[in-house]
């Protein structure tokens, strides 16, 4: 079993409250979970108004498939989030194989 991880850092320009940040983060996480059936969570920068760090995880039998899914998630966020993608990192691990 392969596991693919994606960490995305979003820049929320002009955001001045945690409430505004929470709105953007909740929207991105919900839409990605529904569309890609991926585990998703805010994983860092919780107390910073203008930055959000989100983590996504998928698992499956083939790393190439997982890479494609994570690429699609990143493209979706870039196209649909009310924030700019400042950074992203992917990692793949093999378990029980």
C-alpha positions in Angstrom: 0.0 0.0 0.0 1.3 3.4 -1.0 0.5 6.6 0.9 0.7 10.0 -0.7 1.0 13.2 1.4 0.6 16.8 0.2 1.2 19.9 2.3 0.0 23.2 0.9 0.7 26.6 2.3 -1.8 29.3 1.3 -1.3 33.0 1.5 -4.5 34.9 2.5 -3.6 38.4 1.5 -5.5 41.1 3.3 -7.1 38.7 5.8 -7.3 40.3 9.2 -9.1 37.7 11.4 -9.2 34.1 12.3 -12.9 34.1 11.3 -12.0 35.1 7.7 -9.2 32.5 7.6 -11.5 29.8 8.9 -14.0 30.5 6.2 -11.4 30.0 3.4 -9.8 26.9 5.1 -13.2 25.3 5.7 -14.2 25.8 2.1 -11.0 24.4 0.6 -11.0 21.4 2.9 -14.6 20.6 2.4 -14.4 20.9 -1.4 -11.3 18.8 -1.7 -12.7 16.0 0.6 -15.9 15.9 -1.4 -14.3 15.9 -4.8 -11.2 13.7 -4.3 -12.2 11.6 -1.3 -8.9 12.6 0.4 -8.2 13.0 4.1 -7.7 16.8 4.7 -6.9 19.0 7.7 -5.3 22.2 8.7 -1.9 21.1 9.9 0.0 24.4 10.8 -0.1 28.1 11.1 -3.4 28.0 13.1 -2.8 31.3 14.8 -1.6 33.2 11.8 -4.2 35.3 10.0 -2.6 35.5 6.6 -1.2 31.9 6.3 -2.8 28.5 6.3 -1.0 25.2 6.1 -3.2 22.3 4.9 -2.4 18.6 4.7 -3.9 16.0 2.4 -3.5 12.3 2.4 -4.5 9.5 -0.1 -3.7 5.8 -0.2 -3.7 3.2 -2.9 -1.9 0.4 -4.6 0.1 2.6 -7.1 2.3 5.6 -6.5 1.7 7.0 -10.0 -2.0 7.1 -9.4 -1.5 8.8 -6.0 0.8 11.4 -7.6 -1.8 12.2 -10.2 -4.5 12.6 -7.5 -2.3 14.9 -5.4 -1.4 16.9 -8.6 -5.1 17.3 -9.3 -5.8 18.4 -5.7 -3.1 21.0 -6.0 -4.4 22.2 -9.4 -8.0 22.4 -7.9 -6.8 24.5 -5.0 -4.9 26.8 -7.3 -7.9 27.3 -9.5 -10.7 27.5 -6.8 -9.3 28.8 -3.5 -9.8 32.3 -2.4 -6.0 32.4 -1.6 -2.7 32.1 -3.3 -0.6 28.9 -3.1 2.7 30.0 -1.6 4.3 26.6 -1.3 3.6 22.9 -1.7 5.4 19.6 -0.9 4.6 16.0 -1.8 5.9 12.8 -0.2 5.2 9.2 -0.9 5.7 6.2 1.4 5.3 2.4 0.9 3.7 0.3 3.6 3.2 -3.4 3.6 4.6 -3.9 0.2 
